[in-house]
Structures are given as structure tokens and as C-alpha cells.
């Protein structure tokens, strides 16, 4: 009799446990919000463990590179040279300006206009140059790559009745001043070439040296312009 009563008591306890347990299980199984929270927690734990095991981190923020301006360009030109000119001192730059810029992700080409006076000159002969300054992109900054001459010009005084020698920069052609009546010759020629407003456009043959004189009876200040050529 006691065994029967004990068996009945155990059955009643199990039944009570099941009655209280089933609603909780049903809520966990069929409640979508609770199920999604549980899945999210499991995934987050898995992601954290994977990140720790592989050593992954957020990518470091990249430092923005500052493009060179005219002051930096002038400073970095010192010690460089172009045909007909060597950049020796910052004081030589009387005027300097960037006239155009061409950009890519890895390269910047600056067209720079310069008005210069040699630091050791005894006469105030100003030179005007147009150059292309190229910068290449590095890991953390822009770096000077090369300098190319577009043109270099200056004025000379030509008195009447005299041939004035001119030595052009290496591998450069000479463009005569179209505003003045001039005559040109060279040791490599056996003839004269005339230039001026009464002649029209004139292209002088390449030469290692030239001589020029005015065709007028007065002194003239003529501008000589040199441009690089490919030989």
C-alpha cells in the first residue's frame, strides 16, 4: 500500500513539473523575437572568437597626403637644373606661380611660371621659364620625380652694326624675337637668315652657336626664347 501511495505521489510531482514546463518550452520554441535574440548572441560569440583567433582588426585610418604648393615646389627646386639654368637659391625666384595642374591618383604635373634673376649677376638680366614639375605619390607623401623645361627666355641688348654671339642651352632651339628686324647667322651656315615683323614666322636651324645683329640703325632689346628639342 505504501509503495502504491509513493508511486502515485511521484506521478503527481512529475505531472505538475510537466504542466509548468510545457508553457515555457512552447514560448521559447514559438516566440520569434526570443529565438532571433538567441541566434544573434550565438553568432556574435562565434564572430568574436573568430576575430580573436585570426587577429583581425579594424583597418587603420589613412593619413591624407597634402599636395605640394608653390612654396614647397620652390624649395625643392633648389639644387635641380634645367637646360640653361641651375636653381641655386630661393632668392632667385622673383615671381613664381602655378599656371595649371594635371592630376591622377599616383601623379601630379604642375606647370609653373617663373620670373628669375641670378643671385650672382652683375647686370639685371631677368629670365622667364615655364617648367613642368612632376610629383609621384608615396606611402605617406608626394615626392618630386622630375622637372622638364617648356621654355626659357631672356632679353639681350643688340647695338647696331655688330654681330652678338649667342650660345643656346644644350639640345634647345632658338626662337627669334618677331618684333624686331634682325639678321642671324652661325658658323655652321654660309648665309644669313632674316627675321622680324616684315618677314613673318621664322624657324632657325639647330646650331651650337648663333650670331645676331639688328637691321635697324638703333640698339634694340630683343627677347630670345629657347625650347627643348629631341635629337
Secondary structure in CASP SS format (residue, H / E / C, confidence):
PFRMAT SS
TARGET T0000
AUTHOR 0000-0000-0000
METHOD secondary structure of the structure
MODEL  1
X C 1.00
X H 1.00
X H 1.00
X H 1.00
X H 1.00
X H 1.00
X H 1.00
X H 1.00
X H 1.00
X H 1.00
X H 1.00
X H 1.00
X H 1.00
X H 1.00
X H 1.00
X H 1.00
X H 1.00
X H 1.00
X H 1.00
X H 1.00
X H 1.00
X H 1.00
X H 1.00
X H 1.00
X H 1.00
X H 1.00
X H 1.00
X H 1.00
X H 1.00
X H 1.00
X C 1.00
X H 1.00
X H 1.00
X H 1.00
X H 1.00
X H 1.00
X H 1.00
X H 1.00
X H 1.00
X H 1.00
X H 1.00
X H 1.00
X H 1.00
X H 1.00
X H 1.00
X H 1.00
X H 1.00
X H 1.00
X H 1.00
X H 1.00
X H 1.00
X H 1.00
X H 1.00
X H 1.00
X C 1.00
X C 1.00
X C 1.00
X C 1.00
X C 1.00
X C 1.00
X C 1.00
X C 1.00
X C 1.00
X C 1.00
X C 1.00
X C 1.00
X C 1.00
X C 1.00
X C 1.00
X H 1.00
X H 1.00
X H 1.00
X H 1.00
X H 1.00
X H 1.00
X H 1.00
X H 1.00
X C 1.00
X C 1.00
X C 1.00
X E 1.00
X E 1.00
X C 1.00
X C 1.00
X E 1.00
X E 1.00
X C 1.00
X C 1.00
X C 1.00
X H 1.00
X H 1.00
X H 1.00
X E 1.00
X E 1.00
X E 1.00
X E 1.00
X E 1.00
X E 1.00
X E 1.00
X E 1.00
X E 1.00
X E 1.00
X E 1.00
X C 1.00
X C 1.00
X C 1.00
X E 1.00
X E 1.00
X E 1.00
X E 1.00
X E 1.00
X E 1.00
X E 1.00
X E 1.00
X E 1.00
X E 1.00
X E 1.00
X C 1.00
X C 1.00
X C 1.00
X C 1.00
X C 1.00
X C 1.00
X C 1.00
X C 1.00
X E 1.00
X E 1.00
X E 1.00
X E 1.00
X E 1.00
X E 1.00
X E 1.00
X E 1.00
X E 1.00
X E 1.00
X E 1.00
X E 1.00
X C 1.00
X C 1.00
X C 1.00
X C 1.00
X E 1.00
X E 1.00
X E 1.00
X E 1.00
X E 1.00
X E 1.00
X E 1.00
X E 1.00
X E 1.00
X E 1.00
X E 1.00
X E 1.00
X E 1.00
X E 1.00
X E 1.00
X E 1.00
X E 1.00
X C 1.00
X E 1.00
X C 1.00
X C 1.00
X C 1.00
X E 1.00
X E 1.00
X E 1.00
X C 1.00
X C 1.00
X C 1.00
X C 1.00
X C 1.00
X E 1.00
X E 1.00
X E 1.00
X E 1.00
X C 1.00
X C 1.00
X C 1.00
X C 1.00
X C 1.00
X C 1.00
X E 1.00
X E 1.00
X E 1.00
X E 1.00
X C 1.00
X C 1.00
X C 1.00
X C 1.00
X C 1.00
X C 1.00
X C 1.00
X E 1.00
X E 1.00
X E 1.00
X E 1.00
X C 1.00
X C 1.00
X C 1.00
X E 1.00
X C 1.00
X C 1.00
X C 1.00
X C 1.00
X C 1.00
X C 1.00
X C 1.00
X C 1.00
X C 1.00
X E 1.00
X E 1.00
X E 1.00
X E 1.00
X E 1.00
X C 1.00
X C 1.00
X C 1.00
X C 1.00
X C 1.00
X E 1.00
X E 1.00
X E 1.00
X E 1.00
X E 1.00
X E 1.00
X E 1.00
X E 1.00
X E 1.00
X C 1.00
X C 1.00
X C 1.00
END
